[in-house]
Amino acid sequence: MTTLQALLIALIQGLTELFPVSSLAHAVIVPALLHWHIDQRGPAFLPFLVTLHLGTAAALLAYFWRDWIALAQGVLGMGPPETVRESRHITLLIILATIPAVILGFLFESFLRRLFGTPEIAALFLVVNGLLLFFGDRLRRGAPASIHRPIATLTWQDAIAIGLWQCTAFIPGMSRSGATIIGGVLRGIDHQGAARFSFLIGTPIIVAAGVEETLHLHKLGITVTSWTPAILAAIVAGVTAFASTAFLMRYFRSHEQWAMGPFALYCVIAGIASFALLYV
């Protein structure tokens, strides 16, 4: 992989990781469409992609730093009793929502690694992701629950349910943020609140995966010089991810109705077109 290719993948990663359009699908499909000579099934490709997540995680921590400080203060018992209880409750929700992904990721890691290098599968599931976004919004519009439910009112059952939605992102083409946002709105949160909770529960997983796979890259015997493209790519991914986060939070604030419509349409069209080109 050349430095230019690494930076282009990082740009795609940063732009699509938090958008509900599956950054992994794009990182797998685009090189195949451009006929880049990259071994996507090689032991270093997935770790490289996950290393980019460290840049994304840094962007999320930077954007939501006030949330994380408030949660940390609550865990430590700093502040008014009511605020402490709420912060501890939200922290517990974040932990519960990450448990399903940790368990399933551990059990099916080797199988999922084989799927990650198959662009045709990623293209097909990108279409499925678009349909999920479309029908998820349709189901949510008919739900009796309030669309302005605060995150702090979620129960442990809600957190587990959203965490299970997050597990669909193990399949290439399925968006982690898209699935968790849909999971959130179906539990009565509005799109902006669901996006915030999605990004909060995604941060620990992204950090853990990035650290694990970065260590895996080191065990492969990759030299310090070879790390340069990955480091530059992580910076590019982080900057673009921060901009993407800022855009999405504003977008969901002003587009509550059919918020997922444009992303659903894009996924269906891009998935069908990519599969057709790859198949031909």
N, C-alpha and C positions, 0 to 999 in steps of 0.2 A: 504494500500500500504506500503510495507516494504521499508527501506532505499535503499537496493540493487536494488529493482525494480525501485524506483524513479531515481536512478543514471543511470540505463541502459536506461530508457526512455529519460533521459537528454542527454546521449551520442548519441542516435539515433536522437534526436531533433537537437543537434548541428551539426551533420554530414549531415543531410538531409534538414534542414530549408532553406539553401541558394542554395543547389543543386536543380535542377528543377525536383525533384522526390516526392514532397509533404511530408513534415515532419509529418503533421497531419495524413495522411493515415498510415504512419509507426507507429505512436504513438497509433493509434487505432487498427491496424491489429496485430501488434506483440504481445501485451498482450493476444489477443484472440487466436492466434495460440499457444502460450505457456501455455494457460489455467490458466492464472493468475486470481485470484479471486478479480478482480477490477471492481467496479461498474462504467462502462464507461458512463452510463446515469445519474449517480449521480450528485448532484449539485456541488461537489468539483472537479470532474475530469477535466472538461474543464478549470476552473480557474487555476488548477495546470499546465496544459499544457501551458496556456498563461503566467503564471508566468515564465516559462522557457524562454519565449520570451524576458523577461527583460535581461537575460544573453546574448541572441542573439543580442539585441539592443545595449548593452554595447560593444559587439564585433564589431558591425558595426560602432559605434561612434569612437571606438579606431582605426579601420583600415582607415576610411575615415575622420579623424580629420582635415586634411588639407583642404579638401573640405568644411567641415562645417564652419571652421574658415573663409575661403575665402568668403563663402556665407554670413556669419554674418557681415563681414567687408563691403561687398557690400551693404547690407541692411542699415547699419549705414552710408554709404557714404564715407567710408575710402578707399583711393586709387585713381588711375587715373580714369577719367570719363568713359573711355571705359570699364575698368574692373568693375567699379561699375554698369554700365548698364547691362553688361553680367551677373554678379552675381545676380542682382535683377531679371533679366529675368528668370534665372534658378530657383531661389527661387519661383517665380510665377508659373513656370511649375510644380514644386514639389507640391505646394498647390493645383493647379488645378487637378493634377493626383490623389490626395488623396480624393477629394470630392466624386466621385462615390462610393468608398468603404465605406466612412462614412455614406452616405445616405442609401445605400442598407443594410449595417450592422445594422443600427438602425431599419429599417423597418422589416427586416426578422430575427431578432436575435433569437426569441423563436423557430421558425421553424428550423433554422440552428442548434440550440443546440440539437434538436432531431436527426438530421442527423449525428452529430459528433460521436454519440455512436454506430453507425451501421457499423461494420467492413466489411460486405459483400458489402455495397454500396461503401465504401472507396476502396475496391479491384477493383470493376468494373470501378470506375472513375479513378483509377490509370492507367488502360488500356487506357481509353479515353485521359488521360493526355499524355501518350506516343504517341498516334496517333496525338495529337495536336502538339507535339514537332516535329514529323516527317514531317507532312504535312506543318507545319509552315515554316520549313526550306526549303521545296520544293517550296512553294509559294514565299518565299523571293529570292530564286535563280533566279526566272523568273521575278522578279520585275525590272522595269527600273530605279528605284531610286538608287543613289549612295550608296554604302555600307560603305562609310567613312564619312557620314554626322555628323558633330559635334553636341553635345547635345544642345549647345547654339543656333543652327539654328532651333530647334523645335518650332512649333507654339502652340497656345493654343488648337487648334483642335487636334494636335498630342498628347498633354498631356492628354486631356480628353479621347482620344481613348485608350491610354495606361492604363489610370485609369480604363476604362471599362474592359479591359483585366484582370486587377488585381482582379476584382470582381468575376471572375470564381473561385478564390481560396476559396470562401466561401463554395464551395462544397468539402467535404472530398475526397481526391484523386487527386484533381487538385492543381497543384503547383503555388503559387503566383509568385515566381521568374521565373518559366518557362513561365507562361502566359505573364508576363510583358516583359520578354526578347524577346519572339516571337512578342509581340506587338511593341516593339522598333525596331526590325530588319525589320519588315514590313513597318515601317515608314522611313526606309533608314539608320538606324544606324548600325554599325557593332556590333558583339556579345559582344565585350569588353565594348563598350560604352553603349549598351543596358543593360548589367549587372550592370554597374556603376549606371545608372539612376534607374534601378530596385531596387538596394540596397538603394539608397538615398530616393526614395519615400516610400520604405517599412519601413524605420526607424521610422518616426513619428507614423505610424499606429501600429507598433509593440510596441513602447513605450506606446502609449495611451491604447492599449488593455491590456498590462501587468499591468499598473497602475490600470485600472478599475477592472480587475479580481482579482488582489491582494487585493484590498479593499473589493471585494466580498467575498474572502476567510475569511477576518477578520470579516465580518458581519455574517458569518456562525457560528461564535463562536469557531473557531479552536484555540487551545491553542498555546502558544509560543513554547512548546516542539514539537508540531506537525509541526511547520514551519521548523524545522531543516532539514528534507529531501528535502523540496522545496528549501531552501537556498543553500544547497550543490549541488542540481541538477542544479540550475541556474548557479552556478560557472562552473560546468562541461560543460553545454550547451554553455556558453560563450567562454570558451577556445577552444572547438572543432569548434564552429562557426567561430572564428577568423582564425583558421587554414584552414577551408573550404573556407572562403572568399579569403585568400591569394592564395590558390590553384586554385580556379576558375578564378580569374583575370589573372593569368599566363596561365591557360589552354585556355581561350578565346583569349588571345593575339596570341597564336601560333596555334590555331585550328579554323580558321575562316570558312573553308569549312566543312560542315556536323558537326558543333560543337555540335549539339543536338542529333546526331545519337546514341551514346552510352547510353545516358540517356533515349532516347525514347525506345530503345530496352530493357533496364532494366525494365522500367515501365510496358511495355506490358507483359514481361515474369513474373515479380513479381506479377502483378495484376492477371493474369490468374491462376498462381500457388496458390496464396493466396485464391482466390475465390473457387477454386476446393477443397482445404483443408478445408476451412470453411464450404463449402456446404456439404461435405462428413461427 
